[in-house]
Amino acid sequence: MGTSVLFFMVVNYIKLIPYGFLGQLNMDNIELSLLLSPFALLGIFLGIKLHHRVSERLFYNLCYFFLFITGIKLLFDGFKGI
């Protein structure tokens, strides 16, 4: 778990470079990130609590369900553009 957290942290920091070159890294985005950061901490806390309470099978079934719904939506959006 720790390795994947570290990996995604490094990847996200590396993504700041192209965002800066594209002009998408401005004070509005930084202020919004700071405003929403307490919710990220709340999500981390809830994730730790739920990790020990939700069965692995239920978790994966929910993930597969929401991936299926997302795939259907993406297909619908793709066909709508034709």
Backbone as CSV, one residue per row, in Angstrom:
resi,resn,N_x,N_y,N_z,CA_x,CA_y,CA_z,C_x,C_y,C_z
1,MET,0.832,-1.190,0.000,0.000,0.000,0.000,0.877,1.254,0.000
2,GLY,1.898,1.250,0.825,2.767,2.423,0.918,3.501,2.710,-0.377
3,THR,3.905,1.663,-1.085,4.620,1.838,-2.349,3.722,2.480,-3.393
4,SER,2.466,2.062,-3.454,1.564,2.653,-4.441,1.263,4.116,-4.095
5,VAL,1.158,4.435,-2.826,0.941,5.825,-2.419,2.129,6.677,-2.831
6,LEU,3.324,6.179,-2.576,4.538,6.913,-2.948,4.634,7.071,-4.457
7,PHE,4.321,6.020,-5.203,4.369,6.078,-6.661,3.429,7.151,-7.197
8,PHE,2.165,7.150,-6.741,1.205,8.127,-7.235,1.544,9.540,-6.782
9,MET,2.154,9.690,-5.620,2.585,11.012,-5.187,3.641,11.556,-6.140
10,VAL,4.624,10.726,-6.487,5.689,11.153,-7.402,5.104,11.476,-8.775
11,VAL,4.221,10.617,-9.280,3.609,10.850,-10.593,2.830,12.164,-10.594
12,ASN,2.076,12.417,-9.535,1.287,13.653,-9.482,2.178,14.889,-9.403
13,TYR,3.298,14.814,-8.705,4.206,15.956,-8.669,4.872,16.169,-10.019
14,ILE,5.177,15.097,-10.720,5.772,15.232,-12.050,4.774,15.878,-13.016
15,LYS,3.487,15.604,-12.839,2.472,16.190,-13.715,2.376,17.701,-13.550
16,LEU,2.890,18.246,-12.472,2.847,19.692,-12.292,3.672,20.423,-13.360
17,ILE,4.720,19.785,-13.858,5.587,20.418,-14.861,4.819,20.713,-16.150
18,PRO,4.169,19.710,-16.782,3.422,20.052,-17.999,2.236,20.979,-17.738
19,TYR,1.594,20.837,-16.574,0.501,21.759,-16.258,1.009,23.193,-16.219
20,GLY,2.206,23.380,-15.697,2.797,24.716,-15.667,3.070,25.248,-17.062
21,PHE,3.616,24.401,-17.931,3.900,24.816,-19.309,2.623,25.098,-20.094
22,LEU,1.546,24.410,-19.787,0.273,24.620,-20.482,-0.517,25.805,-19.921
23,GLY,-0.015,26.402,-18.857,-0.692,27.553,-18.265,-1.885,27.195,-17.401
24,GLN,-2.004,25.939,-17.028,-3.129,25.525,-16.202,-2.817,25.581,-14.714
25,LEU,-1.607,25.929,-14.386,-1.200,26.005,-12.986,-1.217,27.475,-12.582
26,ASN,-2.374,27.930,-12.089,-2.492,29.321,-11.686,-3.001,29.401,-10.254
27,MET,-3.096,30.611,-9.750,-3.480,30.792,-8.346,-4.899,30.315,-8.061
28,ASP,-5.798,30.410,-9.043,-7.164,29.932,-8.814,-7.168,28.433,-8.521
29,ASN,-6.405,27.668,-9.310,-6.334,26.218,-9.089,-5.667,25.891,-7.758
30,ILE,-4.625,26.632,-7.415,-3.922,26.380,-6.160,-4.819,26.717,-4.969
31,GLU,-5.542,27.840,-5.053,-6.456,28.211,-3.976,-7.557,27.174,-3.807
32,LEU,-8.099,26.690,-4.924,-9.135,25.664,-4.848,-8.587,24.377,-4.238
33,SER,-7.362,24.023,-4.602,-6.736,22.827,-4.024,-6.564,22.978,-2.522
34,LEU,-6.129,24.136,-2.080,-5.978,24.369,-0.645,-7.333,24.359,0.069
35,LEU,-8.348,24.886,-0.595,-9.690,24.898,-0.010,-10.238,23.483,0.146
36,LEU,-9.941,22.607,-0.815,-10.478,21.246,-0.788,-9.588,20.253,-0.047
37,SER,-8.381,20.651,0.341,-7.462,19.721,0.998,-8.003,19.125,2.305
38,PRO,-8.787,19.856,3.121,-9.356,19.186,4.313,-10.261,18.012,3.944
39,PHE,-10.946,18.095,2.803,-11.793,16.983,2.376,-10.947,15.784,1.961
40,ALA,-9.762,16.045,1.417,-8.858,14.944,1.084,-8.408,14.238,2.356
41,LEU,-8.094,15.005,3.377,-7.702,14.404,4.653,-8.858,13.610,5.264
42,LEU,-10.066,14.138,5.138,-11.245,13.416,5.621,-11.413,12.106,4.844
43,GLY,-11.192,12.149,3.530,-11.285,10.944,2.713,-10.256,9.906,3.105
44,ILE,-9.048,10.352,3.426,-8.002,9.424,3.875,-8.424,8.752,5.175
45,PHE,-8.917,9.548,6.121,-9.350,9.014,7.407,-10.486,8.006,7.238
46,LEU,-11.482,8.371,6.419,-12.602,7.455,6.186,-12.136,6.190,5.462
47,GLY,-11.198,6.330,4.533,-10.676,5.175,3.825,-9.992,4.194,4.757
48,ILE,-9.239,4.717,5.705,-8.565,3.845,6.677,-9.597,3.115,7.537
49,LYS,-10.613,3.856,7.988,-11.653,3.234,8.820,-12.431,2.172,8.039
50,LEU,-12.816,2.491,6.807,-13.623,1.565,6.021,-12.822,0.376,5.512
51,HIS,-11.519,0.536,5.390,-10.663,-0.542,4.899,-10.813,-1.799,5.758
52,HIS,-10.983,-1.600,7.030,-11.085,-2.736,7.946,-12.523,-3.217,8.145
53,ARG,-13.503,-2.461,7.648,-14.905,-2.821,7.877,-15.598,-3.414,6.659
54,VAL,-15.144,-3.076,5.461,-15.803,-3.530,4.242,-15.081,-4.776,3.738
55,SER,-15.847,-5.784,3.378,-15.233,-7.012,2.887,-14.582,-6.767,1.531
56,GLU,-13.532,-7.505,1.270,-12.793,-7.352,0.023,-13.680,-7.691,-1.179
57,ARG,-14.485,-8.726,-1.028,-15.373,-9.133,-2.122,-16.379,-8.037,-2.458
58,LEU,-17.002,-7.428,-1.454,-17.949,-6.336,-1.683,-17.254,-5.157,-2.346
59,PHE,-16.064,-4.822,-1.874,-15.314,-3.705,-2.431,-15.062,-3.911,-3.920
60,TYR,-14.556,-5.096,-4.307,-14.274,-5.356,-5.712,-15.549,-5.415,-6.543
61,ASN,-16.619,-5.954,-6.004,-17.883,-5.963,-6.739,-18.391,-4.545,-6.992
62,LEU,-18.269,-3.670,-6.004,-18.654,-2.268,-6.205,-17.771,-1.598,-7.246
63,CYS,-16.464,-1.875,-7.203,-15.545,-1.298,-8.195,-15.916,-1.748,-9.599
64,TYR,-16.178,-3.042,-9.774,-16.558,-3.553,-11.090,-17.876,-2.945,-11.555
65,PHE,-18.834,-2.785,-10.663,-20.122,-2.194,-11.009,-19.937,-0.756,-11.503
66,PHE,-19.184,0.045,-10.740,-19.011,1.439,-11.137,-18.151,1.571,-12.395
67,LEU,-17.196,0.676,-12.607,-16.447,0.674,-13.863,-17.359,0.341,-15.036
68,PHE,-18.268,-0.598,-14.841,-19.229,-0.951,-15.879,-20.106,0.251,-16.224
69,ILE,-20.635,0.924,-15.206,-21.484,2.108,-15.428,-20.688,3.196,-16.151
70,THR,-19.439,3.410,-15.751,-18.597,4.408,-16.403,-18.356,4.040,-17.859
71,GLY,-18.107,2.763,-18.134,-17.911,2.312,-19.511,-19.143,2.535,-20.364
72,ILE,-20.319,2.248,-19.817,-21.577,2.481,-20.540,-21.730,3.962,-20.871
73,LYS,-21.433,4.822,-19.901,-21.552,6.265,-20.117,-20.581,6.732,-21.194
74,LEU,-19.334,6.232,-21.153,-18.360,6.625,-22.163,-18.765,6.150,-23.551
75,LEU,-19.296,4.929,-23.642,-19.796,4.443,-24.932,-20.951,5.308,-25.433
76,PHE,-21.871,5.644,-24.542,-23.001,6.499,-24.908,-22.506,7.850,-25.414
77,ASP,-21.574,8.457,-24.709,-21.033,9.750,-25.132,-20.323,9.643,-26.478
78,GLY,-19.608,8.526,-26.690,-18.904,8.328,-27.960,-19.862,8.174,-29.122
79,PHE,-20.941,7.410,-28.935,-21.901,7.216,-30.014,-22.754,8.469,-30.244
80,LYS,-22.938,9.269,-29.204,-23.715,10.494,-29.330,-22.994,11.491,-30.239
81,GLY,-21.644,11.431,-30.245,-20.869,12.355,-31.056,-20.797,11.964,-32.529
82,ILE,-21.305,10.785,-32.883,-21.225,10.318,-34.284,-22.337,10.922,-35.107
